[in-house]
Amino acid sequence: MADYYFSVDISQQQFLQYYRGNITSVMVNTECGRSMEIDASHFRSFVSAYGVVGRFRITLDNNNRLIDLEEVG
């Protein structure tokens, strides 16, 4: 398993594109320099009036499948 940290700042208006079906994934750059494409549905529980804003940790298994995504501050 591996943990990666990244920050996201997606406005509520931008994230509406997910609900409209115009986007399906979010591209992030981790703090260690790795680029990742994460299914936008994993961010649903983090949407607020400001959109999706914060620092996150993603945990992947040995096959790079998502185990957990959590906001860490």
N, C-alpha and C positions, 0 to 999 in steps of 0.2 A: 504494500500500500504506500501511497505517497500523498502528502499534503502540499497544496499550493495556495499562496495568498495573492489577492488582487483587489483593486478598488474599482468600483463601478459608479458612474454618475449618469443615469439615464432619466431624462425628464418624463413626467407622467404622459405628456403628449407623445413623446417618442415611443414609450412602451405601449401606447394604444395601438400602434402598428402591429404588435403581436396579436392583440385581441381581434383586429380586423383581418388577420391572416396574411398580412403583407410581409412579416418577418417570422422566422421560425427559430433563429438562434442569435446568441449574443457573442461577439468576439471580445476576448479580454487578453490582456498581457499580464502575466504573473510577475510578481516582484523579482523572480529569478530570471526573467527574460523569456519565458516560454509563452507562445501564443496558443490560445485555446478557443474552440468554438463550443459553446454550451447551449443546450436546448433552452429556449426562452421560458418554457413552461416551468423550469426549476426555480425561476425568480418570482413566480406568482405570489408566494406568501410574503415576499419582501416589498411589494408595491405599496407605497404610501401616497399621500396627497402630493408629495414632491417627486414621485416616481420611484426608481430604485437607486438609492444612494447609500454607499457605505463600503466598508472593507470586509472581504469575505475570505473564507477558507473552503476550498474544495478538496475532498478526499476521493482519490481514485484507487481502484483495485489494480492488480498486476496486469490486467488487460485494458487499462485506461477507461474503465467503466465507473460512472459516478456512484459513490457509496453515500456521500453526504455533502451538503452545501449548507454552510451556516454563516451568519453575519457575526463578525468578531470585533467590530468597533469602527 
